[in-house]
Amino acid sequence: MSEKDKEEYGNSWISDLIIEKVLKDINMSRETLDKIIPIISSIADSIEFNEGKKGYSIKFKKDISIYIDK
């Protein structure tokens, strides 16, 4: 858990265990999660996620450009 997360969510070992379990289940590293969180945070208010019978939909509420460095 990053220092910023510890400040925001507390220094909870239970939270760390849950996060590590989820990351293991989805086969994602902590480093990847740490890179994705700022992106998600910056566009969270501009996106609406919906779940339907056949899958999921993402609705963009604003014009959004996402740039990913190589």
CHARMM internal coordinates of N, CA and C (Angstrom, degrees):
IC EDIT
DIST 1 N 1 CA 1.4444
DIST 1 CA 1 C 1.5228
ANGL 1 N 1 CA 1 C 107.58
DIST 1 C 2 N 1.3015
ANGL 1 CA 1 C 2 N 116.55
DIHE 1 N 1 CA 1 C 2 N 131.48
DIST 2 N 2 CA 1.4601
ANGL 1 C 2 N 2 CA 120.43
DIHE 1 CA 1 C 2 N 2 CA -178.70
DIST 2 CA 2 C 1.5277
ANGL 2 N 2 CA 2 C 110.18
DIHE 1 C 2 N 2 CA 2 C -70.22
DIST 2 C 3 N 1.3215
ANGL 2 CA 2 C 3 N 115.64
DIHE 2 N 2 CA 2 C 3 N 162.31
DIST 3 N 3 CA 1.4635
ANGL 2 C 3 N 3 CA 120.24
DIHE 2 CA 2 C 3 N 3 CA 179.26
DIST 3 CA 3 C 1.5281
ANGL 3 N 3 CA 3 C 111.40
DIHE 2 C 3 N 3 CA 3 C -61.38
DIST 3 C 4 N 1.3379
ANGL 3 CA 3 C 4 N 116.37
DIHE 3 N 3 CA 3 C 4 N -38.57
DIST 4 N 4 CA 1.4690
ANGL 3 C 4 N 4 CA 120.20
DIHE 3 CA 3 C 4 N 4 CA 178.52
DIST 4 CA 4 C 1.5281
ANGL 4 N 4 CA 4 C 110.46
DIHE 3 C 4 N 4 CA 4 C -62.77
DIST 4 C 5 N 1.3438
ANGL 4 CA 4 C 5 N 116.63
DIHE 4 N 4 CA 4 C 5 N -43.17
DIST 5 N 5 CA 1.4604
ANGL 4 C 5 N 5 CA 120.32
DIHE 4 CA 4 C 5 N 5 CA 178.29
DIST 5 CA 5 C 1.5269
ANGL 5 N 5 CA 5 C 111.17
DIHE 4 C 5 N 5 CA 5 C -63.16
DIST 5 C 6 N 1.3389
ANGL 5 CA 5 C 6 N 116.46
DIHE 5 N 5 CA 5 C 6 N -39.50
DIST 6 N 6 CA 1.4608
ANGL 5 C 6 N 6 CA 119.97
DIHE 5 CA 5 C 6 N 6 CA 179.20
DIST 6 CA 6 C 1.5184
ANGL 6 N 6 CA 6 C 110.97
DIHE 5 C 6 N 6 CA 6 C -62.30
DIST 6 C 7 N 1.3340
ANGL 6 CA 6 C 7 N 116.05
DIHE 6 N 6 CA 6 C 7 N -39.64
DIST 7 N 7 CA 1.4635
ANGL 6 C 7 N 7 CA 119.76
DIHE 6 CA 6 C 7 N 7 CA 177.86
DIST 7 CA 7 C 1.5252
ANGL 7 N 7 CA 7 C 110.66
DIHE 6 C 7 N 7 CA 7 C -65.19
DIST 7 C 8 N 1.3324
ANGL 7 CA 7 C 8 N 115.85
DIHE 7 N 7 CA 7 C 8 N -40.86
DIST 8 N 8 CA 1.4623
ANGL 7 C 8 N 8 CA 120.21
DIHE 7 CA 7 C 8 N 8 CA -175.47
DIST 8 CA 8 C 1.5255
ANGL 8 N 8 CA 8 C 112.55
DIHE 7 C 8 N 8 CA 8 C -78.54
DIST 8 C 9 N 1.3289
ANGL 8 CA 8 C 9 N 117.40
DIHE 8 N 8 CA 8 C 9 N -41.86
DIST 9 N 9 CA 1.4614
ANGL 8 C 9 N 9 CA 120.78
DIHE 8 CA 8 C 9 N 9 CA -173.02
DIST 9 CA 9 C 1.5197
ANGL 9 N 9 CA 9 C 114.26
DIHE 8 C 9 N 9 CA 9 C -107.57
DIST 9 C 10 N 1.3051
ANGL 9 CA 9 C 10 N 117.41
DIHE 9 N 9 CA 9 C 10 N -6.92
DIST 10 N 10 CA 1.4524
ANGL 9 C 10 N 10 CA 120.35
DIHE 9 CA 9 C 10 N 10 CA -177.21
DIST 10 CA 10 C 1.5126
ANGL 10 N 10 CA 10 C 110.64
DIHE 9 C 10 N 10 CA 10 C 93.31
DIST 10 C 11 N 1.2863
ANGL 10 CA 10 C 11 N 115.03
DIHE 10 N 10 CA 10 C 11 N 164.76
DIST 11 N 11 CA 1.4604
ANGL 10 C 11 N 11 CA 121.07
DIHE 10 CA 10 C 11 N 11 CA -176.04
DIST 11 CA 11 C 1.5220
ANGL 11 N 11 CA 11 C 109.30
DIHE 10 C 11 N 11 CA 11 C -94.18
DIST 11 C 12 N 1.3012
ANGL 11 CA 11 C 12 N 117.30
DIHE 11 N 11 CA 11 C 12 N 58.80
DIST 12 N 12 CA 1.4520
ANGL 11 C 12 N 12 CA 122.62
DIHE 11 CA 11 C 12 N 12 CA -172.78
DIST 12 CA 12 C 1.5251
ANGL 12 N 12 CA 12 C 111.76
DIHE 11 C 12 N 12 CA 12 C -91.15
DIST 12 C 13 N 1.3218
ANGL 12 CA 12 C 13 N 116.45
DIHE 12 N 12 CA 12 C 13 N 120.78
DIST 13 N 13 CA 1.4572
ANGL 12 C 13 N 13 CA 120.20
DIHE 12 CA 12 C 13 N 13 CA 177.59
DIST 13 CA 13 C 1.5197
ANGL 13 N 13 CA 13 C 110.65
DIHE 12 C 13 N 13 CA 13 C -69.38
DIST 13 C 14 N 1.3314
ANGL 13 CA 13 C 14 N 117.36
DIHE 13 N 13 CA 13 C 14 N -26.51
DIST 14 N 14 CA 1.4666
ANGL 13 C 14 N 14 CA 120.24
DIHE 13 CA 13 C 14 N 14 CA 177.37
DIST 14 CA 14 C 1.5267
ANGL 14 N 14 CA 14 C 109.81
DIHE 13 C 14 N 14 CA 14 C -66.01
DIST 14 C 15 N 1.3290
ANGL 14 CA 14 C 15 N 116.71
DIHE 14 N 14 CA 14 C 15 N -42.78
DIST 15 N 15 CA 1.4659
ANGL 14 C 15 N 15 CA 120.38
DIHE 14 CA 14 C 15 N 15 CA 177.14
DIST 15 CA 15 C 1.5162
ANGL 15 N 15 CA 15 C 110.62
DIHE 14 C 15 N 15 CA 15 C -59.52
DIST 15 C 16 N 1.3326
ANGL 15 CA 15 C 16 N 116.61
DIHE 15 N 15 CA 15 C 16 N -43.42
DIST 16 N 16 CA 1.4631
ANGL 15 C 16 N 16 CA 120.40
DIHE 15 CA 15 C 16 N 16 CA 178.44
DIST 16 CA 16 C 1.5224
ANGL 16 N 16 CA 16 C 111.34
DIHE 15 C 16 N 16 CA 16 C -61.11
DIST 16 C 17 N 1.3238
ANGL 16 CA 16 C 17 N 117.29
DIHE 16 N 16 CA 16 C 17 N -42.25
DIST 17 N 17 CA 1.4662
ANGL 16 C 17 N 17 CA 120.38
DIHE 16 CA 16 C 17 N 17 CA 179.39
DIST 17 CA 17 C 1.5218
ANGL 17 N 17 CA 17 C 111.39
DIHE 16 C 17 N 17 CA 17 C -62.99
DIST 17 C 18 N 1.3152
ANGL 17 CA 17 C 18 N 116.69
DIHE 17 N 17 CA 17 C 18 N -42.80
DIST 18 N 18 CA 1.4672
ANGL 17 C 18 N 18 CA 120.78
DIHE 17 CA 17 C 18 N 18 CA 179.48
DIST 18 CA 18 C 1.5202
ANGL 18 N 18 CA 18 C 110.33
DIHE 17 C 18 N 18 CA 18 C -64.45
DIST 18 C 19 N 1.3286
ANGL 18 CA 18 C 19 N 116.67
DIHE 18 N 18 CA 18 C 19 N -46.01
DIST 19 N 19 CA 1.4673
ANGL 18 C 19 N 19 CA 120.57
DIHE 18 CA 18 C 19 N 19 CA 179.34
DIST 19 CA 19 C 1.5172
ANGL 19 N 19 CA 19 C 110.60
DIHE 18 C 19 N 19 CA 19 C -60.46
DIST 19 C 20 N 1.3263
ANGL 19 CA 19 C 20 N 117.35
DIHE 19 N 19 CA 19 C 20 N -45.83
DIST 20 N 20 CA 1.4680
ANGL 19 C 20 N 20 CA 120.78
DIHE 19 CA 19 C 20 N 20 CA -179.85
DIST 20 CA 20 C 1.5254
ANGL 20 N 20 CA 20 C 111.25
DIHE 19 C 20 N 20 CA 20 C -62.74
DIST 20 C 21 N 1.3274
ANGL 20 CA 20 C 21 N 117.95
DIHE 20 N 20 CA 20 C 21 N -38.43
DIST 21 N 21 CA 1.4692
ANGL 20 C 21 N 21 CA 121.88
DIHE 20 CA 20 C 21 N 21 CA 178.17
DIST 21 CA 21 C 1.5240
ANGL 21 N 21 CA 21 C 110.75
DIHE 20 C 21 N 21 CA 21 C -64.28
DIST 21 C 22 N 1.3345
ANGL 21 CA 21 C 22 N 116.89
DIHE 21 N 21 CA 21 C 22 N -46.07
DIST 22 N 22 CA 1.4662
ANGL 21 C 22 N 22 CA 120.65
DIHE 21 CA 21 C 22 N 22 CA 179.52
DIST 22 CA 22 C 1.5209
ANGL 22 N 22 CA 22 C 110.35
DIHE 21 C 22 N 22 CA 22 C -63.73
DIST 22 C 23 N 1.3263
ANGL 22 CA 22 C 23 N 117.44
DIHE 22 N 22 CA 22 C 23 N -44.34
DIST 23 N 23 CA 1.4656
ANGL 22 C 23 N 23 CA 120.64
DIHE 22 CA 22 C 23 N 23 CA 179.08
DIST 23 CA 23 C 1.5252
ANGL 23 N 23 CA 23 C 110.97
DIHE 22 C 23 N 23 CA 23 C -60.16
DIST 23 C 24 N 1.3169
ANGL 23 CA 23 C 24 N 116.72
DIHE 23 N 23 CA 23 C 24 N -41.10
DIST 24 N 24 CA 1.4669
ANGL 23 C 24 N 24 CA 120.42
DIHE 23 CA 23 C 24 N 24 CA 178.12
DIST 24 CA 24 C 1.5299
ANGL 24 N 24 CA 24 C 110.41
DIHE 23 C 24 N 24 CA 24 C -64.29
DIST 24 C 25 N 1.3300
ANGL 24 CA 24 C 25 N 116.68
DIHE 24 N 24 CA 24 C 25 N -42.83
DIST 25 N 25 CA 1.4656
ANGL 24 C 25 N 25 CA 121.16
DIHE 24 CA 24 C 25 N 25 CA -179.17
DIST 25 CA 25 C 1.5255
ANGL 25 N 25 CA 25 C 112.51
DIHE 24 C 25 N 25 CA 25 C -62.89
DIST 25 C 26 N 1.3301
ANGL 25 CA 25 C 26 N 117.09
DIHE 25 N 25 CA 25 C 26 N -35.65
DIST 26 N 26 CA 1.4675
ANGL 25 C 26 N 26 CA 119.94
DIHE 25 CA 25 C 26 N 26 CA -178.94
DIST 26 CA 26 C 1.5273
ANGL 26 N 26 CA 26 C 112.15
DIHE 25 C 26 N 26 CA 26 C -98.61
DIST 26 C 27 N 1.3312
ANGL 26 CA 26 C 27 N 116.04
DIHE 26 N 26 CA 26 C 27 N 5.98
DIST 27 N 27 CA 1.4655
ANGL 26 C 27 N 27 CA 122.20
DIHE 26 CA 26 C 27 N 27 CA 176.77
DIST 27 CA 27 C 1.5375
ANGL 27 N 27 CA 27 C 111.63
DIHE 26 C 27 N 27 CA 27 C 57.61
DIST 27 C 28 N 1.3315
ANGL 27 CA 27 C 28 N 115.74
DIHE 27 N 27 CA 27 C 28 N 50.04
DIST 28 N 28 CA 1.4619
ANGL 27 C 28 N 28 CA 121.26
DIHE 27 CA 27 C 28 N 28 CA 179.36
DIST 28 CA 28 C 1.5236
ANGL 28 N 28 CA 28 C 108.87
DIHE 27 C 28 N 28 CA 28 C -123.83
DIST 28 C 29 N 1.3177
ANGL 28 CA 28 C 29 N 116.04
DIHE 28 N 28 CA 28 C 29 N 140.79
DIST 29 N 29 CA 1.4553
ANGL 28 C 29 N 29 CA 120.04
DIHE 28 CA 28 C 29 N 29 CA 178.37
DIST 29 CA 29 C 1.5219
ANGL 29 N 29 CA 29 C 110.97
DIHE 28 C 29 N 29 CA 29 C -83.53
DIST 29 C 30 N 1.3052
ANGL 29 CA 29 C 30 N 115.83
DIHE 29 N 29 CA 29 C 30 N 160.22
DIST 30 N 30 CA 1.4657
ANGL 29 C 30 N 30 CA 121.57
DIHE 29 CA 29 C 30 N 30 CA 176.57
DIST 30 CA 30 C 1.5294
ANGL 30 N 30 CA 30 C 110.42
DIHE 29 C 30 N 30 CA 30 C -63.22
DIST 30 C 31 N 1.3273
ANGL 30 CA 30 C 31 N 116.38
DIHE 30 N 30 CA 30 C 31 N -36.44
DIST 31 N 31 CA 1.4638
ANGL 30 C 31 N 31 CA 120.59
DIHE 30 CA 30 C 31 N 31 CA 179.11
DIST 31 CA 31 C 1.5252
ANGL 31 N 31 CA 31 C 111.06
DIHE 30 C 31 N 31 CA 31 C -62.59
DIST 31 C 32 N 1.3222
ANGL 31 CA 31 C 32 N 117.00
DIHE 31 N 31 CA 31 C 32 N -42.39
DIST 32 N 32 CA 1.4639
ANGL 31 C 32 N 32 CA 120.99
DIHE 31 CA 31 C 32 N 32 CA 178.01
DIST 32 CA 32 C 1.5190
ANGL 32 N 32 CA 32 C 110.35
DIHE 31 C 32 N 32 CA 32 C -64.03
DIST 32 C 33 N 1.3140
ANGL 32 CA 32 C 33 N 117.18
DIHE 32 N 32 CA 32 C 33 N -43.92
DIST 33 N 33 CA 1.4616
ANGL 32 C 33 N 33 CA 120.85
DIHE 32 CA 32 C 33 N 33 CA 177.87
DIST 33 CA 33 C 1.5267
ANGL 33 N 33 CA 33 C 110.75
DIHE 32 C 33 N 33 CA 33 C -59.40
DIST 33 C 34 N 1.3254
ANGL 33 CA 33 C 34 N 116.49
DIHE 33 N 33 CA 33 C 34 N -43.76
DIST 34 N 34 CA 1.4664
ANGL 33 C 34 N 34 CA 120.41
DIHE 33 CA 33 C 34 N 34 CA 179.97
DIST 34 CA 34 C 1.5262
ANGL 34 N 34 CA 34 C 112.27
DIHE 33 C 34 N 34 CA 34 C -63.16
DIST 34 C 35 N 1.3293
ANGL 34 CA 34 C 35 N 117.38
DIHE 34 N 34 CA 34 C 35 N -28.51
DIST 35 N 35 CA 1.4672
ANGL 34 C 35 N 35 CA 120.93
DIHE 34 CA 34 C 35 N 35 CA 177.02
DIST 35 CA 35 C 1.5286
ANGL 35 N 35 CA 35 C 111.61
DIHE 34 C 35 N 35 CA 35 C -79.46
DIST 35 C 36 N 1.3199
ANGL 35 CA 35 C 36 N 116.94
DIHE 35 N 35 CA 35 C 36 N -33.02
DIST 36 N 36 CA 1.4617
ANGL 35 C 36 N 36 CA 121.60
DIHE 35 CA 35 C 36 N 36 CA -176.70
DIST 36 CA 36 C 1.5277
ANGL 36 N 36 CA 36 C 112.33
DIHE 35 C 36 N 36 CA 36 C -77.77
DIST 36 C 37 N 1.3172
ANGL 36 CA 36 C 37 N 117.95
DIHE 36 N 36 CA 36 C 37 N -36.19
DIST 37 N 37 CA 1.4698
ANGL 36 C 37 N 37 CA 121.53
DIHE 36 CA 36 C 37 N 37 CA -175.38
DIST 37 CA 37 C 1.5210
ANGL 37 N 37 CA 37 C 113.31
DIHE 36 C 37 N 37 CA 37 C -54.91
DIST 37 C 38 N 1.3430
ANGL 37 CA 37 C 38 N 120.56
DIHE 37 N 37 CA 37 C 38 N -46.87
DIST 38 N 38 CA 1.4727
ANGL 37 C 38 N 38 CA 118.61
DIHE 37 CA 37 C 38 N 38 CA 178.62
DIST 38 CA 38 C 1.5296
ANGL 38 N 38 CA 38 C 113.07
DIHE 37 C 38 N 38 CA 38 C -62.26
DIST 38 C 39 N 1.3214
ANGL 38 CA 38 C 39 N 116.63
DIHE 38 N 38 CA 38 C 39 N -35.41
DIST 39 N 39 CA 1.4669
ANGL 38 C 39 N 39 CA 120.18
DIHE 38 CA 38 C 39 N 39 CA 178.47
DIST 39 CA 39 C 1.5230
ANGL 39 N 39 CA 39 C 109.69
DIHE 38 C 39 N 39 CA 39 C -65.63
DIST 39 C 40 N 1.3130
ANGL 39 CA 39 C 40 N 115.97
DIHE 39 N 39 CA 39 C 40 N -48.26
DIST 40 N 40 CA 1.4620
ANGL 39 C 40 N 40 CA 120.41
DIHE 39 CA 39 C 40 N 40 CA -179.60
DIST 40 CA 40 C 1.5253
ANGL 40 N 40 CA 40 C 110.67
DIHE 39 C 40 N 40 CA 40 C -62.42
DIST 40 C 41 N 1.3121
ANGL 40 CA 40 C 41 N 116.41
DIHE 40 N 40 CA 40 C 41 N -43.12
DIST 41 N 41 CA 1.4685
ANGL 40 C 41 N 41 CA 120.35
DIHE 40 CA 40 C 41 N 41 CA -179.33
DIST 41 CA 41 C 1.5141
ANGL 41 N 41 CA 41 C 112.02
DIHE 40 C 41 N 41 CA 41 C -61.45
DIST 41 C 42 N 1.3297
ANGL 41 CA 41 C 42 N 116.29
DIHE 41 N 41 CA 41 C 42 N -38.51
DIST 42 N 42 CA 1.4636
ANGL 41 C 42 N 42 CA 119.23
DIHE 41 CA 41 C 42 N 42 CA -176.23
DIST 42 CA 42 C 1.5268
ANGL 42 N 42 CA 42 C 112.92
DIHE 41 C 42 N 42 CA 42 C -73.80
DIST 42 C 43 N 1.3316
ANGL 42 CA 42 C 43 N 118.19
DIHE 42 N 42 CA 42 C 43 N -23.13
DIST 43 N 43 CA 1.4627
ANGL 42 C 43 N 43 CA 119.85
DIHE 42 CA 42 C 43 N 43 CA -178.40
DIST 43 CA 43 C 1.5273
ANGL 43 N 43 CA 43 C 113.23
DIHE 42 C 43 N 43 CA 43 C -113.92
DIST 43 C 44 N 1.3291
ANGL 43 CA 43 C 44 N 117.29
DIHE 43 N 43 CA 43 C 44 N 3.38
DIST 44 N 44 CA 1.4669
ANGL 43 C 44 N 44 CA 120.81
DIHE 43 CA 43 C 44 N 44 CA -174.33
DIST 44 CA 44 C 1.5247
ANGL 44 N 44 CA 44 C 113.15
DIHE 43 C 44 N 44 CA 44 C -57.40
DIST 44 C 45 N 1.3212
ANGL 44 CA 44 C 45 N 117.53
DIHE 44 N 44 CA 44 C 45 N -38.45
DIST 45 N 45 CA 1.4626
ANGL 44 C 45 N 45 CA 120.07
DIHE 44 CA 44 C 45 N 45 CA -178.95
DIST 45 CA 45 C 1.5168
ANGL 45 N 45 CA 45 C 112.79
DIHE 44 C 45 N 45 CA 45 C -74.91
DIST 45 C 46 N 1.3163
ANGL 45 CA 45 C 46 N 117.15
DIHE 45 N 45 CA 45 C 46 N -11.94
DIST 46 N 46 CA 1.4617
ANGL 45 C 46 N 46 CA 121.33
DIHE 45 CA 45 C 46 N 46 CA -176.05
DIST 46 CA 46 C 1.5188
ANGL 46 N 46 CA 46 C 113.06
DIHE 45 C 46 N 46 CA 46 C -101.48
DIST 46 C 47 N 1.3217
ANGL 46 CA 46 C 47 N 117.23
DIHE 46 N 46 CA 46 C 47 N -0.92
DIST 47 N 47 CA 1.4645
ANGL 46 C 47 N 47 CA 120.93
DIHE 46 CA 46 C 47 N 47 CA -175.28
DIST 47 CA 47 C 1.5245
ANGL 47 N 47 CA 47 C 109.79
DIHE 46 C 47 N 47 CA 47 C -126.84
DIST 47 C 48 N 1.3162
ANGL 47 CA 47 C 48 N 114.69
DIHE 47 N 47 CA 47 C 48 N 140.99
DIST 48 N 48 CA 1.4606
ANGL 47 C 48 N 48 CA 121.01
DIHE 47 CA 47 C 48 N 48 CA 174.95
DIST 48 CA 48 C 1.5255
ANGL 48 N 48 CA 48 C 107.75
DIHE 47 C 48 N 48 CA 48 C -119.77
DIST 48 C 49 N 1.3293
ANGL 48 CA 48 C 49 N 117.27
DIHE 48 N 48 CA 48 C 49 N 123.09
DIST 49 N 49 CA 1.4544
ANGL 48 C 49 N 49 CA 122.30
DIHE 48 CA 48 C 49 N 49 CA 177.98
DIST 49 CA 49 C 1.5240
ANGL 49 N 49 CA 49 C 108.63
DIHE 48 C 49 N 49 CA 49 C -100.16
DIST 49 C 50 N 1.3291
ANGL 49 CA 49 C 50 N 116.18
DIHE 49 N 49 CA 49 C 50 N 134.53
DIST 50 N 50 CA 1.4595
ANGL 49 C 50 N 50 CA 121.36
DIHE 49 CA 49 C 50 N 50 CA 178.26
DIST 50 CA 50 C 1.5218
ANGL 50 N 50 CA 50 C 109.46
DIHE 49 C 50 N 50 CA 50 C -130.48
DIST 50 C 51 N 1.3298
ANGL 50 CA 50 C 51 N 115.78
DIHE 50 N 50 CA 50 C 51 N 147.39
DIST 51 N 51 CA 1.4543
ANGL 50 C 51 N 51 CA 121.28
DIHE 50 CA 50 C 51 N 51 CA 177.39
DIST 51 CA 51 C 1.5173
ANGL 51 N 51 CA 51 C 108.43
DIHE 50 C 51 N 51 CA 51 C -114.45
DIST 51 C 52 N 1.3255
ANGL 51 CA 51 C 52 N 115.72
DIHE 51 N 51 CA 51 C 52 N 129.04
DIST 52 N 52 CA 1.4505
ANGL 51 C 52 N 52 CA 121.07
DIHE 51 CA 51 C 52 N 52 CA 177.33
DIST 52 CA 52 C 1.5149
ANGL 52 N 52 CA 52 C 110.61
DIHE 51 C 52 N 52 CA 52 C -117.60
DIST 52 C 53 N 1.3228
ANGL 52 CA 52 C 53 N 116.71
DIHE 52 N 52 CA 52 C 53 N -175.52
DIST 53 N 53 CA 1.4624
ANGL 52 C 53 N 53 CA 120.87
DIHE 52 CA 52 C 53 N 53 CA -179.67
DIST 53 CA 53 C 1.5222
ANGL 53 N 53 CA 53 C 112.49
DIHE 52 C 53 N 53 CA 53 C -64.96
DIST 53 C 54 N 1.3394
ANGL 53 CA 53 C 54 N 116.54
DIHE 53 N 53 CA 53 C 54 N -34.36
DIST 54 N 54 CA 1.4606
ANGL 53 C 54 N 54 CA 120.67
DIHE 53 CA 53 C 54 N 54 CA -175.25
DIST 54 CA 54 C 1.5206
ANGL 54 N 54 CA 54 C 113.54
DIHE 53 C 54 N 54 CA 54 C -99.88
DIST 54 C 55 N 1.3160
ANGL 54 CA 54 C 55 N 118.08
DIHE 54 N 54 CA 54 C 55 N -9.36
DIST 55 N 55 CA 1.4573
ANGL 54 C 55 N 55 CA 119.25
DIHE 54 CA 54 C 55 N 55 CA -178.76
DIST 55 CA 55 C 1.5155
ANGL 55 N 55 CA 55 C 112.06
DIHE 54 C 55 N 55 CA 55 C 164.30
DIST 55 C 56 N 1.3039
ANGL 55 CA 55 C 56 N 114.66
DIHE 55 N 55 CA 55 C 56 N -153.32
DIST 56 N 56 CA 1.4544
ANGL 55 C 56 N 56 CA 121.84
DIHE 55 CA 55 C 56 N 56 CA -175.18
DIST 56 CA 56 C 1.5223
ANGL 56 N 56 CA 56 C 110.18
DIHE 55 C 56 N 56 CA 56 C -119.76
DIST 56 C 57 N 1.3202
ANGL 56 CA 56 C 57 N 116.04
DIHE 56 N 56 CA 56 C 57 N 153.43
DIST 57 N 57 CA 1.4591
ANGL 56 C 57 N 57 CA 120.19
DIHE 56 CA 56 C 57 N 57 CA 174.72
DIST 57 CA 57 C 1.5211
ANGL 57 N 57 CA 57 C 108.85
DIHE 56 C 57 N 57 CA 57 C -128.96
DIST 57 C 58 N 1.3177
ANGL 57 CA 57 C 58 N 114.89
DIHE 57 N 57 CA 57 C 58 N 149.91
DIST 58 N 58 CA 1.4544
ANGL 57 C 58 N 58 CA 122.10
DIHE 57 CA 57 C 58 N 58 CA 176.44
DIST 58 CA 58 C 1.5146
ANGL 58 N 58 CA 58 C 107.12
DIHE 57 C 58 N 58 CA 58 C -121.55
DIST 58 C 59 N 1.3165
ANGL 58 CA 58 C 59 N 116.72
DIHE 58 N 58 CA 58 C 59 N 122.86
DIST 59 N 59 CA 1.4591
ANGL 58 C 59 N 59 CA 121.86
DIHE 58 CA 58 C 59 N 59 CA 179.54
DIST 59 CA 59 C 1.5277
ANGL 59 N 59 CA 59 C 108.13
DIHE 58 C 59 N 59 CA 59 C -111.96
DIST 59 C 60 N 1.3244
ANGL 59 CA 59 C 60 N 115.88
DIHE 59 N 59 CA 59 C 60 N 122.42
DIST 60 N 60 CA 1.4528
ANGL 59 C 60 N 60 CA 121.13
DIHE 59 CA 59 C 60 N 60 CA 177.86
DIST 60 CA 60 C 1.5178
ANGL 60 N 60 CA 60 C 108.69
DIHE 59 C 60 N 60 CA 60 C -88.98
DIST 60 C 61 N 1.3294
ANGL 60 CA 60 C 61 N 117.31
DIHE 60 N 60 CA 60 C 61 N 123.25
DIST 61 N 61 CA 1.4567
ANGL 60 C 61 N 61 CA 122.60
DIHE 60 CA 60 C 61 N 61 CA -178.39
DIST 61 CA 61 C 1.5244
ANGL 61 N 61 CA 61 C 112.15
DIHE 60 C 61 N 61 CA 61 C -86.30
DIST 61 C 62 N 1.3182
ANGL 61 CA 61 C 62 N 117.01
DIHE 61 N 61 CA 61 C 62 N -17.36
DIST 62 N 62 CA 1.4662
ANGL 61 C 62 N 62 CA 122.20
DIHE 61 CA 61 C 62 N 62 CA -179.43
DIST 62 CA 62 C 1.5200
ANGL 62 N 62 CA 62 C 108.14
DIHE 61 C 62 N 62 CA 62 C -137.82
DIST 62 C 63 N 1.3258
ANGL 62 CA 62 C 63 N 115.80
DIHE 62 N 62 CA 62 C 63 N 166.84
DIST 63 N 63 CA 1.4605
ANGL 62 C 63 N 63 CA 119.37
DIHE 62 CA 62 C 63 N 63 CA 172.26
DIST 63 CA 63 C 1.5230
ANGL 63 N 63 CA 63 C 107.85
DIHE 62 C 63 N 63 CA 63 C -69.55
DIST 63 C 64 N 1.3153
ANGL 63 CA 63 C 64 N 115.82
DIHE 63 N 63 CA 63 C 64 N 125.43
DIST 64 N 64 CA 1.4569
ANGL 63 C 64 N 64 CA 120.66
DIHE 63 CA 63 C 64 N 64 CA -176.47
DIST 64 CA 64 C 1.5186
ANGL 64 N 64 CA 64 C 109.11
DIHE 63 C 64 N 64 CA 64 C -129.62
DIST 64 C 65 N 1.3166
ANGL 64 CA 64 C 65 N 115.86
DIHE 64 N 64 CA 64 C 65 N 135.10
DIST 65 N 65 CA 1.4606
ANGL 64 C 65 N 65 CA 122.13
DIHE 64 CA 64 C 65 N 65 CA 172.13
DIST 65 CA 65 C 1.5165
ANGL 65 N 65 CA 65 C 107.42
DIHE 64 C 65 N 65 CA 65 C -118.43
DIST 65 C 66 N 1.3055
ANGL 65 CA 65 C 66 N 116.18
DIHE 65 N 65 CA 65 C 66 N 132.54
DIST 66 N 66 CA 1.4580
ANGL 65 C 66 N 66 CA 121.15
DIHE 65 CA 65 C 66 N 66 CA 178.71
DIST 66 CA 66 C 1.5195
ANGL 66 N 66 CA 66 C 107.66
DIHE 65 C 66 N 66 CA 66 C -118.64
DIST 66 C 67 N 1.3130
ANGL 66 CA 66 C 67 N 116.06
DIHE 66 N 66 CA 66 C 67 N 123.36
DIST 67 N 67 CA 1.4553
ANGL 66 C 67 N 67 CA 121.98
DIHE 66 CA 66 C 67 N 67 CA 178.29
DIST 67 CA 67 C 1.5161
ANGL 67 N 67 CA 67 C 108.23
DIHE 66 C 67 N 67 CA 67 C -113.08
DIST 67 C 68 N 1.3208
ANGL 67 CA 67 C 68 N 116.18
DIHE 67 N 67 CA 67 C 68 N 130.73
DIST 68 N 68 CA 1.4580
ANGL 67 C 68 N 68 CA 121.32
DIHE 67 CA 67 C 68 N 68 CA 179.81
DIST 68 CA 68 C 1.5166
ANGL 68 N 68 CA 68 C 107.96
DIHE 67 C 68 N 68 CA 68 C -121.38
DIST 68 C 69 N 1.3337
ANGL 68 CA 68 C 69 N 115.98
DIHE 68 N 68 CA 68 C 69 N 121.87
DIST 69 N 69 CA 1.4607
ANGL 68 C 69 N 69 CA 120.60
DIHE 68 CA 68 C 69 N 69 CA 178.59
DIST 69 CA 69 C 1.5184
ANGL 69 N 69 CA 69 C 110.04
DIHE 68 C 69 N 69 CA 69 C -70.11
DIST 69 C 70 N 1.3368
ANGL 69 CA 69 C 70 N 115.63
DIHE 69 N 69 CA 69 C 70 N 146.03
DIST 70 N 70 CA 1.4679
ANGL 69 C 70 N 70 CA 120.49
DIHE 69 CA 69 C 70 N 70 CA 176.65
DIST 70 CA 70 C 1.5050
ANGL 70 N 70 CA 70 C 110.09
DIHE 69 C 70 N 70 CA 70 C -80.85
END
COOR INIT
IC SEED 1 N 1 CA 1 C
IC BUILD
